Amino acid sequence: MNMRVILCAAVLGAVAWCGAQTTPALDLAGGLPVLKKQFEADVKEAQQRGREKFESAQQKYIETIETLENDLQDAGQLQGLITLREEKKRFAHDNDIPKNALVSEPEGLRQLQATTRSRLQADRREQALLLVTLSQKYMRDLSILQKASALRSDEKAVADLRAEKDRLLDNNVVREALAMLRSIRGGGEAEVAADGAATAPAGGGAAEAPKARFFTPGKEPMLASQALRPLHLVAPNAEQTANALSYQFAASTYVRPLEVDKKNFAVILRLTLIAKGKDVPADSKLVVDYFSHGAGATSGYKKESSEIIPQPKLARGMAILMDTVGITMPVPPPRQLKKTERAEKEFYGVVLSLFNADGKLIYQQCSLSALVKECIVEQPVIKAAGN
């Protein structure tokens, strides 16, 4: 089977379920030019948002290195200063943090690299999900338009639409996005990514990106009962309420201090996935979207990051428990004059989305209920992290 046939099967298989969803009627009057213009505009916007997110991460990385430089200068650590300077030059040239660029010393740089690398990976994967979703919808709309053109015996329009389908399947942007999603399914260094990874890399040597940890229910690390804060999960729509007959989430959060960072702490999600009436398919992916809110009384919420956790096949009646990588949140300031000041932002809630290997949403819940509008209601659009 050649590459184009495989790619076609991947795109069409991932979007086949969309036909059953309730979507706005396709505007057939505009034909291919209108459809193509909208698709290209959506892709351009997604790519622009991706560039902006990368530039933000890049700037934050360099600024933090410069802060570390000031600390090491005060401590007179020449070797650490040399390592920081070399890393700044390398990053300015590569614009990335590959695995072979991770260092063991100084410790502050090692932690910063691991966190930034996870953030960059998460952003790339989320953009890949968005680009594939846009391409899925475009392929479906092209098919609808082609059938309508065939009914009108418009042979030229049918030929143009077939050519556009071929062009889409040969599009390098789509191919690269699909390859990124396949790397998540295949594991390895693309298994888990999160912005603001909550756990520090272990030991010396090259740092590894933090990963979610899986446990058999009943054999998970014990926590004090008061340490776990249960999350009340709600279904975003009637479809997901019905899906609760097949699957179930149970979630709580707990916090953990960071050994090397006294200004922040980790917010970890302890999550149980239960296959009630159906199996959880092999190569499924759980996407955890984390949200924060500001300190002000009128502050709204903001998407902080997404964590993608590959799931093993889970037979009906079985359950699996996991601790996510989580995110970091700032420690609240100390009490002053008997008044409690709040941190600049605090943990708000999560959206949990379970996808099968083809990218079809099979179950979704969220907490708090205010996040329902962030859930996938009609189209399987995975929004980029942030606003």
Backbone torsions as a table, in degrees:
resi	resn	phi	psi	omega
1	MET	NA	126.8	-175.4
2	ASN	-79.9	170.1	-172.8
3	MET	-63.0	-37.8	-177.3
4	ARG	-68.7	-35.9	178.0
5	VAL	-66.9	-41.1	177.6
6	ILE	-61.8	-44.8	-179.1
7	LEU	-63.5	-41.6	178.5
8	CYS	-61.5	-44.0	179.5
9	ALA	-63.1	-37.9	-179.8
10	ALA	-64.7	-46.2	-178.5
11	VAL	-68.2	-47.3	-177.3
12	LEU	-69.2	-37.7	178.7
13	GLY	-64.8	-38.7	-178.8
14	ALA	-71.3	-24.3	-175.4
15	VAL	-105.1	-3.9	-174.2
16	ALA	-58.3	-35.2	-178.5
17	TRP	-68.0	-21.1	-174.9
18	CYS	-62.3	-28.5	-176.6
19	GLY	-60.8	-24.5	-178.6
20	ALA	-86.9	-7.1	-177.5
21	GLN	-81.8	158.7	176.4
22	THR	-86.0	108.8	-177.3
23	THR	-127.4	157.0	176.7
24	PRO	-60.3	146.4	-179.2
25	ALA	-61.9	138.9	-179.8
26	LEU	-74.1	134.5	178.3
27	ASP	-78.8	100.1	-177.5
28	LEU	-79.8	-20.5	-174.1
29	ALA	-64.2	-36.5	-177.6
30	GLY	-73.1	-20.2	178.3
31	GLY	67.2	-164.2	-176.9
32	LEU	-60.3	-41.7	-178.0
33	PRO	-56.8	-43.7	-179.6
34	VAL	-67.9	-43.4	-179.0
35	LEU	-61.8	-45.7	-178.4
36	LYS	-65.7	-41.5	-179.7
37	LYS	-61.5	-41.9	-179.3
38	GLN	-67.3	-42.6	179.2
39	PHE	-61.1	-47.1	-178.6
40	GLU	-64.2	-36.2	177.6
41	ALA	-66.4	-40.7	178.9
42	ASP	-64.7	-42.4	179.0
43	VAL	-64.7	-42.7	179.2
44	LYS	-60.7	-41.8	179.0
45	GLU	-64.6	-42.4	179.2
46	ALA	-62.6	-41.9	179.7
47	GLN	-67.3	-37.3	178.3
48	GLN	-64.8	-42.2	177.9
49	ARG	-63.8	-37.1	177.3
50	GLY	-63.3	-42.3	178.2
51	ARG	-63.8	-41.5	-179.6
52	GLU	-64.4	-40.0	178.6
53	LYS	-65.1	-40.9	179.1
54	PHE	-65.2	-44.4	-179.7
55	GLU	-61.3	-36.1	177.6
56	SER	-65.7	-44.9	178.8
57	ALA	-64.8	-39.4	179.5
58	GLN	-62.0	-46.9	-179.1
59	GLN	-63.4	-42.6	-179.7
60	LYS	-64.0	-38.3	179.9
61	TYR	-62.8	-48.6	-178.8
62	ILE	-64.9	-42.2	180.0
63	GLU	-62.4	-39.2	179.7
64	THR	-69.1	-37.5	175.6
65	ILE	-60.5	-41.7	179.7
66	GLU	-65.3	-34.5	175.3
67	THR	-65.5	-41.8	176.9
68	LEU	-62.5	-37.7	178.6
69	GLU	-58.9	-43.6	179.6
70	ASN	-61.8	-41.6	179.4
71	ASP	-64.4	-42.7	-177.9
72	LEU	-71.1	-32.1	176.3
73	GLN	-63.3	-43.0	179.1
74	ASP	-63.4	-31.4	-179.1
75	ALA	-89.7	-6.3	179.7
76	GLY	68.2	30.7	-178.0
77	GLN	-91.0	90.5	-174.4
78	LEU	-65.8	-42.8	-178.2
79	GLN	-62.2	-41.2	178.1
80	GLY	-64.4	-38.7	178.9
81	LEU	-64.8	-40.0	177.9
82	ILE	-64.1	-42.3	178.7
83	THR	-62.0	-42.1	178.9
84	LEU	-63.2	-43.1	-179.5
85	ARG	-63.5	-42.1	179.3
86	GLU	-65.5	-37.1	179.5
87	GLU	-68.0	-37.9	177.3
88	LYS	-61.5	-43.2	178.9
89	LYS	-65.4	-43.4	-179.0
90	ARG	-62.9	-44.6	-177.6
91	PHE	-67.3	-36.6	177.6
92	ALA	-62.0	-30.0	-179.6
93	HIS	-85.4	-43.8	-172.8
94	ASP	-91.1	-26.9	-175.7
95	ASN	55.2	34.4	-178.9
96	ASP	-161.0	167.2	176.2
97	ILE	-127.3	81.3	178.8
98	PRO	-68.7	167.9	-175.8
99	LYS	-60.0	-37.2	-176.6
100	ASN	-76.1	-2.9	178.0
101	ALA	-94.6	-8.1	-178.8
102	LEU	-68.9	141.1	-176.4
103	VAL	-115.1	164.6	176.6
104	SER	-98.0	-28.3	-179.7
105	GLU	-139.8	148.3	-3.4
106	PRO	-73.7	158.0	-172.7
107	GLU	-61.8	-37.3	180.0
108	GLY	-62.2	-38.1	178.4
109	LEU	-69.9	-39.4	179.4
110	ARG	-58.7	-46.4	179.1
111	GLN	-65.0	-41.6	179.7
112	LEU	-63.0	-42.8	178.9
113	GLN	-61.1	-45.9	-178.5
114	ALA	-61.5	-43.8	-179.3
115	THR	-66.8	-46.0	-178.3
116	THR	-67.4	-40.7	178.8
117	ARG	-61.3	-41.9	177.4
118	SER	-62.9	-40.5	180.0
119	ARG	-65.1	-44.5	179.7
120	LEU	-62.4	-41.8	178.6
121	GLN	-63.9	-43.4	179.5
122	ALA	-61.2	-42.7	-179.8
123	ASP	-63.6	-42.0	-179.6
124	ARG	-65.4	-41.8	-179.4
125	ARG	-67.1	-39.1	-179.8
126	GLU	-67.9	-38.2	176.5
127	GLN	-65.8	-36.1	177.3
128	ALA	-62.1	-42.6	177.2
129	LEU	-60.3	-42.2	-179.8
130	LEU	-65.5	-45.4	-178.7
131	LEU	-64.9	-40.0	177.6
132	VAL	-65.3	-40.4	179.3
133	THR	-63.0	-44.0	177.1
134	LEU	-61.3	-41.0	179.8
135	SER	-68.1	-36.7	176.4
136	GLN	-59.5	-48.5	-178.9
137	LYS	-64.3	-39.1	179.9
138	TYR	-64.1	-42.9	178.1
139	MET	-61.9	-41.3	178.9
140	ARG	-64.3	-44.0	-179.8
141	ASP	-65.4	-37.1	176.2
142	LEU	-61.6	-40.0	179.7
143	SER	-65.5	-42.4	178.4
144	ILE	-61.7	-44.8	-178.9
145	LEU	-66.5	-37.0	179.2
146	GLN	-64.9	-42.2	178.4
147	LYS	-63.2	-40.6	179.0
148	ALA	-65.5	-38.5	178.7
149	SER	-67.0	-37.1	178.6
150	ALA	-65.4	-38.3	178.0
151	LEU	-63.9	-29.8	178.2
152	ARG	-88.4	1.7	-177.9
153	SER	58.4	34.4	178.0
154	ASP	-90.3	87.6	-173.2
155	GLU	-65.7	-36.2	179.6
156	LYS	-64.5	-44.0	179.6
157	ALA	-63.4	-40.3	178.5
158	VAL	-61.8	-43.7	179.8
159	ALA	-64.7	-41.4	179.4
160	ASP	-64.2	-39.1	-179.3
161	LEU	-69.6	-37.8	175.8
162	ARG	-63.1	-41.3	179.0
163	ALA	-64.4	-37.7	179.3
164	GLU	-67.7	-37.0	175.8
165	LYS	-61.3	-43.4	178.1
166	ASP	-61.9	-41.9	179.7
167	ARG	-62.2	-40.2	179.3
168	LEU	-63.7	-41.8	-179.2
169	LEU	-69.6	-22.5	177.9
170	ASP	-94.5	-0.6	-176.3
171	ASN	-68.2	121.9	-177.8
172	ASN	-64.6	-32.7	178.8
173	VAL	-63.0	-43.8	178.6
174	VAL	-65.7	-43.2	-179.7
175	ARG	-61.4	-43.9	-179.9
176	GLU	-65.4	-37.9	178.3
177	ALA	-65.6	-42.6	177.5
178	LEU	-64.2	-39.1	178.3
179	ALA	-63.2	-38.1	177.7
180	MET	-62.9	-43.0	179.8
181	LEU	-68.1	-35.5	176.8
182	ARG	-65.8	-32.6	178.7
183	SER	-67.1	-31.7	175.7
184	ILE	-66.0	-44.5	-178.7
185	ARG	-64.8	-33.9	-176.8
186	GLY	-81.1	-7.9	177.3
187	GLY	85.1	-145.2	-178.0
188	GLY	70.6	-147.4	-173.8
189	GLU	-72.8	-7.9	179.1
190	ALA	-95.7	13.4	-175.0
191	GLU	-65.2	-51.9	-172.4
192	VAL	-135.2	139.5	175.2
193	ALA	-144.3	144.6	177.2
194	ALA	-154.7	144.2	174.1
195	ASP	-79.9	131.5	-178.2
196	GLY	68.8	48.9	-176.9
197	ALA	-53.4	136.7	-170.1
198	ALA	-88.0	-20.8	-175.9
199	THR	-107.1	140.3	-179.2
200	ALA	-83.4	151.0	176.5
201	PRO	-64.3	145.5	-174.2
202	ALA	-85.2	144.7	169.0
203	GLY	61.4	-164.7	178.1
204	GLY	-91.7	-166.8	179.8
205	GLY	76.8	-168.8	-178.0
206	ALA	-66.0	138.4	-179.2
207	ALA	-79.7	142.5	175.9
208	GLU	-107.2	147.7	176.1
209	ALA	-62.9	135.4	179.5
210	PRO	-62.4	151.2	-177.1
211	LYS	-131.1	154.2	172.4
212	ALA	-66.1	151.0	-179.9
213	ARG	-114.1	135.1	-178.2
214	PHE	-105.8	145.1	179.2
215	PHE	-139.5	153.8	166.9
216	THR	-77.0	128.4	-179.6
217	PRO	-51.5	131.8	-176.7
218	GLY	98.0	-14.5	180.0
219	LYS	-118.6	16.6	179.0
220	GLU	-77.2	157.9	176.1
221	PRO	-57.8	134.7	-176.3
222	MET	-76.9	142.4	175.6
223	LEU	-127.8	153.7	174.8
224	ALA	-60.5	139.8	-175.6
225	SER	-56.4	-36.7	-179.2
226	GLN	-75.3	-11.0	-179.7
227	ALA	-76.9	-27.4	-178.7
228	LEU	-88.5	129.2	176.5
229	ARG	-113.0	106.2	-177.1
230	PRO	-61.4	144.2	174.5
231	LEU	-104.6	129.7	175.3
232	HIS	-85.0	111.7	-176.1
233	LEU	-93.5	139.8	179.2
234	VAL	-125.5	152.5	176.7
235	ALA	-85.4	139.7	-176.8
236	PRO	-77.7	-18.1	-177.2
237	ASN	-161.2	176.4	-177.0
238	ALA	-64.2	-34.9	-179.6
239	GLU	-61.1	-45.1	-179.3
240	GLN	-73.3	-27.5	172.5
241	THR	-62.2	-42.2	177.2
242	ALA	-66.3	-36.3	-179.7
243	ASN	-67.0	-16.5	178.0
244	ALA	-64.6	-14.1	173.7
245	LEU	-72.4	-21.8	-177.7
246	SER	-101.3	-35.1	-175.3
247	TYR	-136.8	160.0	178.3
248	GLN	-150.5	137.9	170.9
249	PHE	-107.8	145.2	166.5
250	ALA	-132.7	129.6	-171.7
251	ALA	-139.2	144.6	171.5
252	SER	-140.5	162.7	174.7
253	THR	-119.4	154.3	169.4
254	TYR	-146.3	162.4	-177.0
255	VAL	-114.0	154.4	179.9
256	ARG	-143.7	130.5	176.5
257	PRO	-64.2	152.5	175.7
258	LEU	-101.1	126.3	-174.2
259	GLU	-61.7	-37.8	-173.9
260	VAL	-102.2	5.8	-175.9
261	ASP	-142.1	99.3	-177.0
262	LYS	-82.0	-9.7	-177.7
263	LYS	-89.1	-11.5	-177.7
264	ASN	-134.6	164.9	174.0
265	PHE	-138.8	162.4	-176.9
266	ALA	-92.8	136.2	170.2
267	VAL	-106.6	113.1	-175.2
268	ILE	-107.3	140.7	175.9
269	LEU	-101.9	121.6	171.6
270	ARG	-97.9	114.1	-167.4
271	LEU	-126.8	132.9	174.1
272	THR	-110.4	129.9	175.3
273	LEU	-111.8	124.6	-177.5
274	ILE	-117.3	127.9	172.9
275	ALA	-89.2	96.8	-173.5
276	LYS	-81.1	-64.4	-175.8
277	GLY	-107.3	-12.4	-179.0
278	LYS	-138.9	158.5	173.6
279	ASP	-69.1	149.5	163.7
280	VAL	-84.3	116.5	-173.5
281	PRO	-62.3	153.6	174.6
282	ALA	-61.5	149.2	177.5
283	ASP	65.9	23.2	174.3
284	SER	-73.5	161.4	179.4
285	LYS	-131.0	131.8	173.2
286	LEU	-99.9	123.7	177.5
287	VAL	-107.0	120.8	177.5
288	VAL	-107.0	115.5	176.5
289	ASP	-99.1	122.3	-178.3
290	TYR	-99.6	138.7	179.3
291	PHE	-125.8	147.1	175.4
292	SER	-123.8	169.7	171.6
293	HIS	-137.9	154.5	-177.3
294	GLY	-76.1	173.0	-176.2
295	ALA	-75.6	-27.8	-176.6
296	GLY	-67.9	153.3	-178.2
297	ALA	-63.6	-28.6	-177.8
298	THR	-102.3	7.2	-178.0
299	SER	-68.5	136.2	175.3
300	GLY	-87.0	-179.3	179.4
301	TYR	-91.0	163.5	-179.6
302	LYS	-142.5	139.2	176.0
303	LYS	-74.9	121.4	-177.8
304	GLU	-89.1	-44.1	-173.9
305	SER	-168.5	171.0	172.9
306	SER	-129.8	143.2	176.4
307	GLU	-121.3	128.1	-178.4
308	ILE	-107.6	119.0	-174.7
309	ILE	-119.8	107.6	175.7
310	PRO	-59.6	137.8	-177.4
311	GLN	-112.4	139.5	173.7
312	PRO	-75.9	163.2	175.0
313	LYS	-64.0	134.5	-177.3
314	LEU	-125.7	115.5	-177.0
315	ALA	-71.2	153.4	179.8
316	ARG	-55.5	134.2	-179.1
317	GLY	91.0	-5.6	-179.0
318	MET	-101.8	164.8	179.5
319	ALA	-140.9	155.5	175.2
320	ILE	-137.9	143.5	-178.2
321	LEU	-118.3	143.1	-178.1
322	MET	-144.2	148.9	167.3
323	ASP	-104.4	122.4	-178.9
324	THR	-74.6	167.5	172.4
325	VAL	-64.1	-41.3	177.4
326	GLY	81.3	-165.3	-179.3
327	ILE	-136.9	166.7	176.0
328	THR	-100.5	142.6	176.3
329	MET	-129.1	146.1	-179.3
330	PRO	-69.5	143.5	176.6
331	VAL	-70.0	134.0	178.5
332	PRO	-60.4	147.0	178.3
333	PRO	-66.0	157.8	179.3
334	PRO	-66.2	155.6	178.7
335	ARG	-65.6	137.2	179.5
336	GLN	-132.7	129.5	178.7
337	LEU	54.9	38.0	177.1
338	LYS	63.0	20.4	176.2
339	LYS	-118.9	133.4	-178.5
340	THR	-88.1	118.5	175.8
341	GLU	-91.5	143.8	-179.0
342	ARG	-96.5	155.9	175.1
343	ALA	-67.1	162.4	-177.7
344	GLU	-62.3	-25.1	173.4
345	LYS	-152.6	156.0	-177.8
346	GLU	-136.9	158.7	176.9
347	PHE	-63.2	137.1	-176.7
348	TYR	-113.0	-54.9	-177.7
349	GLY	178.7	-173.6	-176.1
350	VAL	-138.8	156.9	166.2
351	VAL	-119.3	127.7	-178.7
352	LEU	-109.2	123.8	-177.0
353	SER	-131.5	123.3	179.3
354	LEU	-106.2	121.5	-179.4
355	PHE	-114.6	145.1	173.1
356	ASN	-81.8	-177.0	-173.9
357	ALA	-64.0	-23.2	-179.5
358	ASP	-90.8	2.4	178.7
359	GLY	89.1	9.1	179.0
360	LYS	-82.5	132.2	176.1
361	LEU	-71.3	122.7	-179.9
362	ILE	-112.3	-18.2	176.3
363	TYR	-162.5	144.1	-178.4
364	GLN	-154.0	138.4	173.3
365	GLN	-145.7	166.4	-179.8
366	CYS	-148.3	161.7	173.8
367	SER	-152.4	121.5	12.5
368	LEU	-84.6	173.4	179.4
369	SER	-64.2	-22.8	178.1
370	ALA	-63.6	-18.2	-178.7
371	LEU	-87.5	3.0	179.4
372	VAL	-54.8	-38.3	-177.7
373	LYS	-70.0	-12.2	174.8
374	GLU	-87.1	-7.1	-178.8
375	CYS	-82.5	167.0	180.0
376	ILE	-85.1	110.7	-175.7
377	VAL	-99.8	-49.8	-178.1
378	GLU	-115.6	-55.1	-178.0
379	GLN	-102.1	147.0	-179.6
380	PRO	-80.2	58.9	-176.8
381	VAL	-92.4	122.4	175.0
382	ILE	-95.2	110.8	-175.5
383	LYS	-74.4	147.2	177.6
384	ALA	-68.5	151.6	-178.9
385	ALA	-63.7	146.5	179.6
386	GLY	89.6	-169.3	-178.1
387	ASN	-97.6	NA	NA
